[in-house]
Amino acid sequence: MSEQMLSAHLSPEQRKASLRKYPAVPEICVVTGGTGFVGARLVEMLVERGAKKVRCLDIVPPPPNAWIHPRIEYVVGDVCDAATLDKLVAGADCVWHNAAAVGPFHPKKLYFKVNYEGSLNVLRACKKAGVRKLVMSSSPSTRFDGSDVDGLTEAQMPPLPQRRYLQTYAETKAMGEKAVTDACCSELLTCAVAPHQVYGPRDNLFLPNLLEAAGTGRLRIFGKGKNRICFTHVDNYAHGLIIAERALVDMSSPAAGQFYIVTDAETHPHKEGYLIFWETLDEAAVAMGFKSLWKKTHLPLWLLWSLAYVCELIGWLMGITLKLNRFNVKVLIMHRWFDVSAAKHDLGFEPIVPFDDGWKDTLEWFKRNWLPTFDPHASITGLSTKTQDKIDVQAAGTGRAAKKNK
């Protein structure tokens, strides 16, 4: 695809990666959750790589920065609505199931409706329509048990189902993923692919919330601040999802019914495949003109755990969402990085955007697009405005679909 035919909303690094040559993709593609951060980029990349039609389902209308292209069909609807899904997947060569209630801040019932029941609905619709391939977007948190993940492979982590999960999001994503991968058969080939800590231009969850906390002066380094984690550029993740479809040839394919993690791999500052989380986050804060986190007092872990319990109690009593909770403390102090050799071997995965280039490009995008809208008086409760807006719409829309299908 020529540069003139790319979306005008791409960053310089995304445009550079998009101009390379890639294998062809299926002609008729379907993406659920297709206007979200990851879904939108996946839709764009499928078009860039030759898809003749990409049907894109989301609970919210396409945002102002959505790519309006004749080969993209935007559908406002719900994965909990059977009729919508039947029409959506009819004639599709492959379905990429990205729709999810993401993160730790949704109403509990919404996680089960979207992440589990929604996945069952997509699976049913694919079987009914005779769709040949289904690739699910999953999460490494489905395998987290509270211990450090320090360079582990997928096979070295706990298998599904686990006896307990660190949060409802992880539990329901695990339920949905297991249903999809267990259903893999010669008539419907399936697999699941997960990123870790997705970042990039147009991110509306990870960086906006952490940068807001840094900019308001509330964010402090947790403990010593030396925990190792890995990031996944949104283009690298969308690339991993796309090539997973090609890896599903038949039931003898290594990818059939399997789970993979893709990251920025050896392009991280530490070539083993990780970075130091608080050092990297501090780069982002300083790039926005905020005070360095290292110049502020670190928060000791005993205090953090105590505050997290208190915040959860206050949130429960007052019916509000506080950003400090036990799950957030845990994930911000533990090691979380992975050996992605399985994805490299079975899927042929390699990062198409190196971490250094992607991170610099992302920070430039945030300086131009996020910083001018930053509110230095943002509340300690709740989430960044754009994040909360989608949660509210998602909860309302899913509730309507559930009543309709009764």
C-alpha positions, -999 to 999 in steps of 0.1 A, spaced: 0 0 0 14 35 -9 19 61 17 -10 82 2 -34 54 9 -26 50 46 -48 64 74 -40 100 81 -40 92 118 -9 71 118 22 82 136 56 84 117 67 50 130 34 34 122 35 47 87 71 34 83 61 -1 94 29 -1 73 49 5 41 67 -28 43 56 -58 24 36 -85 42 18 -117 32 -18 -113 21 -47 -115 46 -81 -131 41 -105 -113 18 -134 -110 43 -124 -102 79 -144 -95 110 -130 -77 141 -150 -74 173 -141 -45 195 -129 -28 164 -129 8 174 -109 2 206 -72 10 209 -60 -24 196 -90 -32 175 -88 0 155 -52 -6 146 -59 -42 137 -87 -31 113 -63 -6 97 -36 -32 93 -59 -57 77 -69 -31 51 -33 -21 46 -24 -58 39 -51 -63 13 -84 -73 29 -113 -66 6 -138 -61 34 -133 -56 72 -165 -56 93 -158 -38 125 -181 -43 155 -181 -22 187 -205 -10 213 -196 26 206 -197 45 173 -163 50 155 -144 79 171 -134 111 152 -99 95 144 -114 63 129 -102 56 94 -131 61 70 -123 37 42 -146 20 16 -133 -14 27 -142 -8 63 -177 -13 75 -184 0 110 -212 -17 129 -225 -4 163 -236 -34 182 -230 -58 211 -212 -92 213 -241 -101 236 -266 -98 208 -270 -130 188 -287 -114 157 -260 -88 154 -233 -114 155 -250 -137 130 -252 -109 105 -216 -97 113 -198 -130 107 -218 -143 77 -193 -151 49 -163 -142 69 -130 -160 63 -117 -152 98 -130 -135 129 -106 -117 153 -124 -115 187 -111 -84 205 -142 -71 222 -136 -71 260 -142 -53 292 -106 -44 299 -88 -35 331 -99 -36 368 -125 -9 368 -157 -23 353 -188 -35 371 -183 -72 380 -213 -84 360 -201 -67 329 -169 -88 329 -189 -120 328 -213 -107 301 -187 -94 277 -155 -115 284 -171 -149 289 -207 -149 275 -196 -126 247 -169 -150 237 -194 -179 238 -217 -159 215 -189 -152 190 -180 -189 190 -216 -199 184 -220 -174 156 -188 -186 139 -199 -223 141 -234 -214 127 -220 -194 98 -192 -219 89 -164 -195 96 -131 -214 93 -109 -195 117 -112 -176 150 -83 -157 166 -90 -145 202 -73 -116 219 -64 -128 254 -43 -116 283 -12 -129 302 -31 -120 334 -51 -152 329 -20 -171 341 -10 -147 369 -11 -163 404 6 -135 423 41 -148 419 67 -131 397 68 -138 360 105 -134 353 111 -145 317 87 -174 316 73 -192 286 36 -199 282 42 -235 291 59 -225 324 30 -205 336 -1 -220 354 -25 -238 330 -62 -229 327 -84 -230 346 -66 -217 378 -81 -222 412 -82 -185 418 -75 -153 399 -61 -119 409 -91 -101 394 -124 -107 377 -110 -94 344 -84 -122 344 -109 -148 355 -135 -140 328 -108 -137 300 -95 -171 310 -131 -185 308 -136 -170 274 -102 -181 261 -105 -217 273 -139 -220 256 -125 -207 224 -93 -228 223 -111 -259 235 -135 -256 206 -107 -258 180 -115 -284 154 -111 -290 117 -143 -271 110 -133 -241 131 -96 -235 138 -89 -214 169 -61 -199 189 -55 -171 214 -28 -144 213 -20 -119 241 2 -89 244 16 -74 276 12 -38 285 1 -25 251 13 11 243 13 33 213 -4 63 197 -41 65 206 -38 45 238 -68 54 260 -61 33 291 -25 25 301 -5 57 296 -34 83 300 -41 70 335 -5 67 347 5 101 331 -25 117 347 -14 104 381 21 116 374 10 150 362 -12 157 392 17 148 415 0 118 430 21 91 415 51 78 434 75 49 428 64 18 445 91 2 466 126 2 451 112 6 416 133 -20 399 107 -45 387 112 -59 353 84 -59 328 78 -61 290 58 -39 267 40 -46 234 36 -19 208 1 -19 194 14 -25 159 34 -55 171 3 -69 188 -19 -64 158 8 -80 136 8 -110 160 -29 -114 157 -28 -112 119 -1 -138 115 -18 -162 139 -45 -166 113 -20 -177 87 -5 -202 112 -39 -219 115 -38 -243 85 -53 -275 99 -55 -294 131 -18 -305 127 -7 -268 129 13 -261 160 -9 -230 167 -42 -250 167 -59 -245 200 -29 -228 215 -22 -196 235 7 -172 227 22 -140 241 38 -114 218 59 -85 230 86 -61 218 109 -90 226 146 -85 222 141 -49 211 136 -39 247 164 -20 265 174 -53 280 178 -77 250 165 -106 271 131 -90 265 124 -66 293 127 -30 307 127 -15 342 91 -3 345 96 27 367 126 40 347 106 38 315 75 54 331 96 82 344 109 89 309 72 94 299 65 117 328 96 138 322 88 140 284 54 156 293 73 182 314 63 166 348 87 163 377 108 131 377 94 103 398 129 96 411 130 130 428 100 122 449 98 100 480 93 63 472 63 47 488 72 17 510 54 -15 503 39 -19 538 23 15 534 10 7 499 -6 -25 510 -23 -8 540 -36 21 518 -48 -4 492 -70 -22 517 -83 11 531 -91 24 495 -110 -8 487 -130 -5 518 -138 32 511 -147 23 475 -170 -4 486 -188 18 512 -192 48 489 -198 30 456 -168 47 439 -137 36 421 -103 45 436 -72 40 415 -53 25 444 -62 -11 451 -45 -44 459 -44 -55 423 -28 -23 410 -2 -25 438 7 -61 429 11 -55 392 32 -24 397 57 -41 419 60 -76 404 82 -88 376 61 -93 344 81 -103 313 79 -133 290 99 -155 268 81 -153 234 101 -180 216 68 -200 211 53 -172 191 85 -168 171 86 -205 163 50 -213 157 37 -180 143 68 -166 128 65 -136 150 91 -107 150 84 -72 162 78 -48 133 82 -17 155 114 -18 177 108 -6 213 131 24 212 115 38 180 80 29 191 84 44 226 98 77 214 71 79 187 44 73 213 57 100 237 58 125 208 22 116 200 11 121 236 29 155 238 9 166 207 -24 150 215 -28 141 251 -9 168 270 -30 198 257 -61 181 272 -45 172 305 -63 184 336 -39 190 365 -68 190 389 -81 155 379 -98 136 407 -82 108 426 -113 88 421 -123 72 388 -104 71 356 -94 94 328 -125 108 311 -122 89 278 -117 56 296 -147 61 319 -169 72 290 -165 39 271 -170 19 303 -204 37 308 -215 31 272 -204 -5 273 -223 -12 305 -255 4 292 -253 -13 258 -246 -47 272 -275 -44 295 -299 -37 266 -286 -66 246 -290 -90 276 -327 -80 279 -333 -83 242 -319 -119 240 -341 -131 269 
